[in-house]
Amino acid sequence: MEDASLVVEPIHVERIKYVIWAADMERSIRFWRDTFGGRVLKHNPVIAEVEIAGGVIGIHSGGEGRRTWTGISLQVPDVVVGARAVAAAGGGVVKEPEPEDGQPPHLAMCIDPDGNEFMLTRRRG
């Protein structure tokens, strides 16, 4: 039996934002906005917010440009085309998309111009 005194009401979450660091705020905003069709929600010298597909990426100034895994994953229709777009926008591809088990590529490991690593994935099945 559960102790009623330990039951906690869920906290109402208004939105989720994932924050990354940028050594060059303007470059980072352009990369995330232009490469992924994002919409800038907020922009000041300290932090910017870019909405992409309903999710929010917060870009915080003061980054050192060090390579960092973010945990961000963006699902796109074609990871090969997506990886090319990332590279063309000034980012990089850390692990090229490769076919797997006779299926088209479903994963590309990428990096933005400030060293933030992220994944591009394709819907499977």
Backbone torsions as a table, in degrees:
resi	resn	phi	psi	omega
1	MET	NA	135.9	-177.7
2	GLU	-82.8	136.2	178.3
3	ASP	-75.0	117.7	-177.1
4	ALA	-59.3	-26.8	-179.3
5	SER	-72.5	-15.2	-179.9
6	LEU	-95.6	-7.0	-179.8
7	VAL	-75.1	126.8	-178.7
8	VAL	-115.6	134.4	176.3
9	GLU	-69.4	139.3	177.5
10	PRO	-62.2	145.3	176.3
11	ILE	-80.4	133.8	176.4
12	HIS	-72.7	114.3	178.6
13	VAL	-93.7	124.7	-178.6
14	GLU	-82.4	-35.6	175.1
15	ARG	-171.8	162.9	177.4
16	ILE	-113.8	137.5	179.2
17	LYS	-132.3	134.6	175.7
18	TYR	-104.7	124.7	-175.3
19	VAL	-102.3	132.3	174.6
20	ILE	-120.9	165.5	-179.1
21	TRP	-103.0	146.5	178.4
22	ALA	-132.0	131.4	172.6
23	ALA	-78.6	-29.8	179.9
24	ASP	-128.7	96.2	-174.3
25	MET	-56.8	-48.0	-177.2
26	GLU	-63.0	-42.6	178.4
27	ARG	-63.0	-42.8	-178.8
28	SER	-65.3	-43.4	177.3
29	ILE	-58.8	-48.4	179.7
30	ARG	-58.1	-44.6	-177.8
31	PHE	-59.8	-55.5	-175.7
32	TRP	-68.4	-38.4	179.6
33	ARG	-69.3	-52.5	-172.3
34	ASP	-76.4	-39.8	-177.6
35	THR	-69.4	-36.3	-174.4
36	PHE	-115.5	15.3	177.6
37	GLY	63.4	35.7	-178.3
38	GLY	-77.3	167.6	178.5
39	ARG	-124.6	124.3	-180.0
40	VAL	-74.4	120.2	179.8
41	LEU	-94.8	-30.7	-175.3
42	LYS	-151.4	144.9	179.8
43	HIS	-158.5	113.2	172.4
44	ASN	-141.5	178.4	-176.1
45	PRO	-62.5	-19.2	-175.7
46	VAL	-99.4	-43.5	-176.4
47	ILE	-144.8	146.6	173.1
48	ALA	-127.7	157.1	175.5
49	GLU	-128.2	129.3	178.4
50	VAL	-121.8	122.1	178.3
51	GLU	-90.8	128.2	177.9
52	ILE	-131.4	119.0	177.7
53	ALA	51.2	38.2	177.7
54	GLY	87.5	-11.7	176.3
55	GLY	-98.3	157.6	-177.8
56	VAL	-118.8	128.6	172.1
57	ILE	-106.4	120.6	175.3
58	GLY	-90.8	132.1	-179.8
59	ILE	-113.6	114.0	-175.6
60	HIS	-103.1	132.2	178.8
61	SER	-70.9	167.8	176.9
62	GLY	93.8	6.2	177.5
63	GLY	-68.3	158.5	-178.2
64	GLU	-103.8	2.2	179.7
65	GLY	75.0	16.7	178.8
66	ARG	-78.8	146.9	179.2
67	ARG	-70.9	126.7	-175.0
68	THR	-142.5	133.3	173.7
69	TRP	-77.3	130.8	-175.7
70	THR	-99.5	-31.6	-172.0
71	GLY	89.9	-0.8	178.8
72	ILE	-76.7	133.3	176.6
73	SER	-130.9	127.5	-179.8
74	LEU	-114.6	122.1	177.9
75	GLN	-86.2	126.2	-179.0
76	VAL	-128.7	160.5	-179.0
77	PRO	-64.9	-33.9	-175.4
78	ASP	-143.7	111.8	-176.6
79	VAL	-70.7	-25.2	177.8
80	VAL	-67.9	-49.2	177.4
81	VAL	-63.0	-42.3	179.1
82	GLY	-61.2	-43.3	179.7
83	ALA	-63.5	-39.6	177.0
84	ARG	-62.6	-40.8	179.9
85	ALA	-65.6	-40.3	178.0
86	VAL	-59.9	-47.8	-179.9
87	ALA	-63.6	-41.6	-179.8
88	ALA	-65.2	-26.7	-178.8
89	ALA	-87.8	4.2	178.3
90	GLY	101.4	-1.0	174.7
91	GLY	-86.6	-161.4	179.3
92	GLY	-147.5	164.8	177.8
93	VAL	-114.8	113.8	-177.2
94	VAL	-81.7	-39.7	176.7
95	LYS	-132.1	112.6	-179.0
96	GLU	-61.8	147.2	176.1
97	PRO	-67.2	134.4	-178.8
98	GLU	-132.4	145.2	174.4
99	PRO	-60.7	150.2	-179.8
100	GLU	-139.8	127.0	178.6
101	ASP	54.2	40.5	178.3
102	GLY	75.0	5.7	-179.9
103	GLN	-102.8	156.7	175.8
104	PRO	-60.3	158.2	178.3
105	PRO	-53.8	140.6	179.4
106	HIS	-125.2	0.7	-176.0
107	LEU	-148.0	136.1	170.9
108	ALA	-136.7	131.2	176.7
109	MET	-95.3	124.4	-173.2
110	CYS	-125.3	172.4	179.0
111	ILE	-144.2	138.6	177.8
112	ASP	-85.9	172.4	-176.8
113	PRO	-61.8	-15.8	180.0
114	ASP	-99.2	7.7	177.0
115	GLY	92.0	6.7	179.6
116	ASN	-83.8	114.5	-179.5
117	GLU	-81.7	142.5	177.1
118	PHE	-150.4	166.8	-179.6
119	MET	-110.0	146.9	163.5
120	LEU	-109.0	133.0	178.3
121	THR	-129.2	158.2	174.3
122	ARG	-114.7	141.8	176.9
123	ARG	-61.2	135.1	179.9
124	ARG	-116.2	145.0	173.6
125	GLY	71.6	NA	NA
